[in-house]
């Protein structure tokens, strides 16, 4: 069998496994002293993990600021956040949360060095191309869904009659480091686990059948789908607190990010994006009515 030529995009330095969040406190001092965290609106705080992180930062004498992101990141949120911290000499941005938070952190790290609105750099919206200059970025997902911790784009949404979901994209916007610790996903509610899980599985399937697929993406997509199929139902029900189940889901989600970045997606995501621009509906819910309860 002949193997056709292909390109394979860079991926972050990956740190994967239970308890790996603790490595953050050794990594931060190597990258700077002034840290900006981008976190979710409430779930990380409710789980108690944010308090643990704050304690870890205090033990290691690490100074930090943080902002909270609720819902999908909008241009106004990114512009306001970048403006707020542009003069603060931020050395490192760390996004810890679901896909929206990871994308927000990615975009903020990319826009702090700029003075224009992010709209100017969004595909299909603006007329400028981002040069890839950014503040170093660490992505730490708390859900198993988008795979954004392994991709070079940040999806930015403006929801409404004239809404859009467009990407800020550059090869250098791939996170410098991605820490995937399945313990962070144990407290994820079943509704979010199901929507995110279906998003990741669909990304894997679309990448596998893509005309841009190659032997590497096929191998990763097949392996990811195997883990997702075996664990998505347990993750949303009786196995929600099982760290082995969460580890399998986290791995599948990571593979979905790597494969979509290299093989692309398909019509399912092509349909979900414009619907998500008009209505505040997560990707994994758009194409699965049973999740919405319809």
C-alpha positions as CSV (number, residue, x, y, z in Angstrom):
1,X,0.0,0.0,0.0
2,X,1.4,3.4,-1.0
3,X,1.4,6.2,1.6
4,X,0.8,9.6,0.1
5,X,2.8,12.6,1.2
6,X,1.4,14.7,4.0
7,X,2.1,17.5,6.4
8,X,1.6,17.3,10.2
9,X,1.2,20.4,12.3
10,X,3.1,21.1,15.5
11,X,1.5,20.2,18.9
12,X,2.2,21.6,22.3
13,X,4.5,20.1,24.8
14,X,2.0,17.7,26.3
15,X,1.9,16.8,30.0
16,X,-0.7,14.1,30.4
17,X,-1.8,12.1,33.5
18,X,-3.4,12.1,36.9
19,X,-1.9,14.6,39.3
20,X,0.1,16.4,36.6
21,X,-1.4,19.8,37.5
22,X,1.2,19.9,40.2
23,X,3.9,20.3,37.6
24,X,2.5,23.8,36.9
25,X,4.3,25.2,40.0
26,X,7.7,24.0,38.6
27,X,7.0,25.3,35.1
28,X,5.8,28.8,36.0
29,X,9.1,30.1,37.5
30,X,10.9,29.2,34.2
31,X,8.5,31.4,32.2
32,X,8.1,34.5,34.4
33,X,6.9,36.2,37.5
34,X,3.8,38.0,36.4
35,X,1.0,35.4,35.6
36,X,-2.5,35.9,34.2
37,X,-5.0,33.1,34.8
38,X,-8.1,32.9,32.6
39,X,-10.7,30.7,34.3
40,X,-14.4,29.8,34.0
41,X,-17.2,31.6,35.6
42,X,-17.9,29.3,38.5
43,X,-17.3,25.5,38.0
44,X,-13.6,25.6,38.9
45,X,-14.3,27.6,42.1
46,X,-17.3,25.3,43.0
47,X,-15.1,22.2,42.7
48,X,-12.6,23.6,45.2
49,X,-9.8,23.2,42.7
50,X,-9.3,27.0,42.3
51,X,-8.7,27.3,46.0
52,X,-6.1,24.4,45.8
53,X,-4.4,26.2,42.9
54,X,-4.3,29.5,44.8
55,X,-2.7,27.7,47.8
56,X,-0.2,26.1,45.5
57,X,0.7,29.4,44.0
58,X,1.1,30.9,47.5
59,X,3.3,28.0,48.6
60,X,5.6,28.7,45.7
61,X,5.5,32.5,46.1
62,X,4.0,33.0,42.6
63,X,2.2,36.3,41.9
64,X,-0.8,36.2,39.7
65,X,-4.0,38.0,38.5
66,X,-7.1,36.3,37.1
67,X,-10.2,37.0,35.0
68,X,-13.3,34.8,34.7
69,X,-15.0,33.9,31.4
70,X,-18.6,32.9,31.3
71,X,-19.9,31.4,28.0
72,X,-18.1,31.6,24.7
73,X,-15.5,34.4,24.3
74,X,-16.8,37.4,22.4
75,X,-14.7,40.1,20.6
76,X,-15.6,42.6,23.3
77,X,-14.4,40.3,26.1
78,X,-11.1,39.7,24.4
79,X,-10.6,43.4,23.6
80,X,-11.4,44.5,27.1
81,X,-9.2,41.8,28.7
82,X,-6.2,42.5,26.4
83,X,-6.5,46.2,27.1
84,X,-6.7,45.7,30.9
85,X,-3.5,43.7,31.0
86,X,-1.5,45.2,28.1
87,X,0.4,47.6,30.4
88,X,0.9,45.0,33.2
89,X,4.0,43.3,31.8
90,X,2.3,39.8,31.8
91,X,4.9,37.1,31.4
92,X,2.6,34.1,31.0
93,X,-1.1,33.4,30.4
94,X,-2.7,30.2,31.7
95,X,-6.1,29.2,30.6
96,X,-7.8,26.6,32.9
97,X,-11.4,25.6,32.0
98,X,-13.5,24.2,29.2
99,X,-13.0,24.9,25.5
100,X,-14.3,28.4,25.7
101,X,-11.9,29.3,28.5
102,X,-9.0,27.7,26.6
103,X,-9.9,29.7,23.5
104,X,-10.3,32.9,25.5
105,X,-6.9,32.5,27.1
106,X,-5.4,31.7,23.7
107,X,-6.9,34.8,22.2
108,X,-5.9,37.1,25.1
109,X,-2.3,35.9,24.9
110,X,-2.3,36.7,21.2
111,X,-4.0,40.1,21.5
112,X,-2.1,41.6,24.5
113,X,0.8,42.5,22.1
114,X,-1.6,44.2,19.7
115,X,-3.5,47.5,20.0
116,X,-6.3,46.8,17.5
117,X,-9.6,44.9,18.1
118,X,-9.5,41.2,17.6
119,X,-12.2,41.6,14.9
120,X,-9.5,42.9,12.6
121,X,-7.8,39.5,12.8
122,X,-10.7,37.1,12.6
123,X,-11.0,35.0,9.5
124,X,-13.8,36.2,7.3
125,X,-14.3,39.3,9.4
126,X,-11.2,41.4,9.5
127,X,-8.6,42.3,6.9
128,X,-5.4,41.8,9.0
129,X,-3.3,38.6,9.5
130,X,-2.0,37.9,12.9
131,X,1.8,37.7,13.0
132,X,1.9,35.0,15.7
133,X,3.5,37.2,18.4
134,X,2.0,36.4,21.7
135,X,2.5,36.0,25.5
136,X,3.5,32.4,26.3
137,X,0.4,30.3,26.9
138,X,-0.4,27.2,29.0
139,X,-3.7,25.4,28.4
140,X,-5.2,23.3,31.1
141,X,-8.6,21.7,30.1
142,X,-11.2,20.8,32.6
143,X,-13.6,19.2,30.1
144,X,-13.1,16.5,27.5
145,X,-14.5,18.1,24.3
146,X,-13.0,20.6,22.0
147,X,-9.3,19.6,22.0
148,X,-8.5,23.3,21.9
149,X,-5.4,22.6,24.0
150,X,-3.8,21.2,20.9
151,X,-4.9,23.6,18.2
152,X,-3.7,26.8,16.7
153,X,-7.0,28.7,16.5
154,X,-9.3,30.4,19.0
155,X,-13.0,30.4,18.2
156,X,-14.6,33.8,18.9
157,X,-18.3,34.3,18.9
158,X,-20.7,37.1,18.5
159,X,-24.2,35.7,19.1
160,X,-27.3,37.3,17.6
161,X,-29.1,38.1,14.3
162,X,-25.8,39.3,12.8
163,X,-23.7,36.8,14.8
164,X,-20.7,34.8,13.8
165,X,-18.3,32.2,15.0
166,X,-14.9,32.8,13.5
167,X,-11.3,31.9,14.3
168,X,-8.2,33.8,15.2
169,X,-5.5,31.5,13.7
170,X,-1.7,31.3,13.5
171,X,0.7,28.4,13.7
172,X,2.4,30.1,16.7
173,X,-0.9,30.3,18.7
174,X,-0.7,26.6,19.6
175,X,-0.3,26.6,23.4
176,X,3.4,26.3,24.5
177,X,2.4,23.7,27.0
178,X,-0.8,21.7,27.6
179,X,-1.4,20.1,30.9
180,X,-4.1,17.4,30.8
181,X,-4.9,16.2,34.3
182,X,-8.0,13.9,34.3
183,X,-8.6,14.7,38.0
184,X,-9.8,18.2,36.9
185,X,-12.7,16.5,35.0
186,X,-14.1,14.3,37.7
187,X,-16.5,17.0,38.9
188,X,-17.7,17.9,35.4
189,X,-21.6,17.6,35.3
190,X,-23.2,14.9,33.1
191,X,-24.8,17.5,30.8
192,X,-21.5,19.1,30.0
193,X,-19.7,15.7,29.8
194,X,-22.2,14.4,27.3
195,X,-22.1,17.6,25.1
196,X,-18.3,17.8,25.2
197,X,-17.9,14.1,24.7
198,X,-20.1,14.1,21.6
199,X,-18.2,17.1,20.3
200,X,-14.9,15.3,20.6
201,X,-16.3,12.0,19.1
202,X,-17.7,13.9,16.1
203,X,-14.4,15.7,15.6
204,X,-12.6,12.3,15.6
205,X,-15.1,10.8,13.1
206,X,-15.0,13.8,10.8
207,X,-11.2,13.9,10.8
208,X,-11.1,10.1,10.1
209,X,-13.4,10.4,7.0
210,X,-11.9,13.7,5.8
211,X,-10.4,13.8,2.4
212,X,-7.4,15.5,4.0
213,X,-6.8,12.5,6.4
214,X,-3.5,10.7,6.4
215,X,-2.1,7.5,8.1
216,X,-1.1,9.4,11.2
217,X,-4.4,11.2,11.7
218,X,-6.3,7.9,10.9
219,X,-4.3,6.1,13.6
220,X,-4.9,8.8,16.2
221,X,-8.6,9.2,15.3
222,X,-9.3,5.5,15.5
223,X,-7.6,5.2,18.8
224,X,-9.4,8.3,20.1
225,X,-12.8,7.0,19.0
226,X,-12.2,3.6,20.7
227,X,-11.7,5.3,24.0
228,X,-14.6,7.7,23.5
229,X,-17.0,4.9,22.6
230,X,-16.1,2.8,25.6
231,X,-16.2,5.6,28.1
232,X,-18.7,8.3,27.1
233,X,-21.7,6.7,28.7
234,X,-19.8,5.9,32.0
235,X,-18.4,9.4,32.1
236,X,-22.0,10.8,32.1
237,X,-23.4,8.3,34.6
238,X,-22.1,5.6,36.9
239,X,-18.4,6.2,36.0
240,X,-18.4,10.0,36.4
241,X,-16.1,9.8,39.5
242,X,-13.9,7.1,38.0
243,X,-10.6,8.8,37.2
244,X,-9.7,6.0,34.7
245,X,-12.9,6.8,32.8
246,X,-12.0,10.5,32.8
247,X,-8.5,9.7,31.7
248,X,-9.8,7.8,28.7
249,X,-12.2,10.7,27.8
250,X,-9.4,13.3,28.2
251,X,-7.2,11.2,25.9
252,X,-9.9,11.0,23.2
253,X,-10.5,14.7,23.4
254,X,-6.8,15.5,23.0
255,X,-6.7,13.2,20.0
256,X,-9.7,15.0,18.5
257,X,-7.8,18.3,18.7
258,X,-4.7,16.9,17.1
259,X,-6.6,15.2,14.3
260,X,-8.9,18.1,13.5
261,X,-5.8,20.4,13.3
262,X,-4.3,18.1,10.7
263,X,-7.2,16.5,8.8
264,X,-9.9,19.2,9.2
265,X,-13.6,18.7,10.0
266,X,-16.7,18.1,8.0
267,X,-20.3,19.1,7.3
268,X,-21.5,18.5,10.9
269,X,-19.2,21.1,12.3
270,X,-19.9,23.2,9.2
271,X,-23.6,23.2,10.2
272,X,-23.0,23.7,13.9
273,X,-20.9,26.9,13.6
274,X,-23.5,29.1,12.0
275,X,-26.3,27.8,14.2
276,X,-24.1,28.6,17.2
277,X,-23.6,32.1,15.9
278,X,-27.4,32.8,16.0
279,X,-28.2,30.9,19.2
280,X,-26.2,30.1,22.3
281,X,-26.0,26.4,21.8
282,X,-22.8,24.4,22.3
283,X,-21.4,22.4,19.4
284,X,-22.0,19.0,21.0
285,X,-25.7,19.9,21.5
286,X,-26.5,21.2,18.1
287,X,-26.5,17.9,16.3
288,X,-27.8,15.7,19.1
289,X,-31.5,16.6,19.9
290,X,-31.6,13.9,22.6
291,X,-29.1,15.8,24.7
292,X,-31.4,18.9,24.6
293,X,-34.3,16.8,25.6
294,X,-36.3,17.5,22.4
